[in-house]
């Protein structure tokens, strides 16, 4: 079983279809609402992450303070060779 985390930037962006697909294959999905708790779980404990988008602009860290640690999480995931899927985020998400 893969250890999978879904990071949610807003409440209305949920991984419903993805969650169903993973569960039918025996992979539990843990969701983490960044807009409620900006502290991201350790990537070392994960095999894969789904990152759901939202209405915010990637540069709106003052309005959405979890964006900075979220971008650091993505950079670390890339460096560690972890699998992740980003859904509905701007193309320049990693380049600011």
C-alpha positions in Angstrom: 0.0 0.0 0.0 1.2 3.5 -0.9 1.2 6.2 1.8 -0.7 9.1 0.0 -1.4 12.6 1.2 -3.8 15.1 -0.4 -3.0 18.7 0.3 -6.1 20.9 0.0 -5.8 24.7 -0.6 -9.5 25.3 -0.4 -12.5 23.4 1.0 -14.3 23.0 -2.4 -11.4 21.3 -4.2 -11.6 17.7 -3.0 -10.0 14.6 -4.5 -13.3 12.7 -4.6 -12.7 10.7 -7.8 -9.0 10.2 -7.1 -9.8 9.1 -3.5 -12.4 6.6 -4.8 -9.9 5.2 -7.3 -7.1 4.8 -4.7 -9.4 3.2 -2.1 -10.6 0.6 -4.6 -7.0 -0.3 -5.2 -6.3 -0.6 -1.4 -4.4 2.7 -1.0 -5.8 4.9 1.7 -5.7 8.7 1.1 -5.2 11.1 3.9 -6.4 14.7 3.3 -4.8 17.7 4.9 -6.6 21.1 4.7 -3.8 23.7 4.4 -6.3 26.5 4.8 -7.1 25.2 8.3 -3.7 23.8 9.3 -0.8 25.2 7.3 1.7 22.8 8.8 2.4 20.1 6.2 3.1 16.5 7.3 6.6 15.2 6.7 7.3 14.1 3.1 9.6 11.3 4.4 6.5 9.5 5.6 4.8 9.6 2.2 5.0 7.8 -1.1 2.8 10.1 -3.1 1.0 13.4 -2.8 -1.9 15.1 -4.5 -2.0 18.8 -4.4 -5.4 20.4 -5.1 -5.6 24.0 -6.4 -7.8 26.9 -5.5 -8.8 30.5 -6.3 -5.7 32.1 -4.9 -2.8 33.3 -7.0 0.5 31.7 -6.2 2.0 35.0 -5.1 -0.7 35.6 -2.5 1.4 34.3 0.5 0.2 37.2 2.7 -3.4 36.1 2.1 -2.6 32.4 2.1 0.4 31.9 4.4 0.5 28.1 3.7 1.7 28.7 0.1 5.4 29.2 1.1 5.7 25.9 3.0 3.6 24.2 0.3 6.0 25.3 -2.4 8.9 24.1 -0.2 7.2 20.8 0.1 6.9 20.5 -3.7 10.6 21.4 -4.2 11.6 18.8 -1.6 9.4 16.2 -3.2 11.1 16.8 -6.5 14.5 16.6 -4.9 13.7 13.3 -3.2 12.2 11.7 -6.3 8.7 11.4 -4.7 5.6 11.1 -6.8 3.1 13.9 -6.7 0.3 15.2 -8.8 -0.7 18.9 -8.8 -4.2 19.6 -10.0 -5.5 23.0 -11.0 -2.6 25.2 -10.1 -0.9 27.9 -12.2 1.9 26.8 -14.5 4.4 29.0 -12.7 3.7 27.4 -9.4 7.3 26.2 -8.9 9.0 29.1 -10.5 8.4 32.1 -8.2 
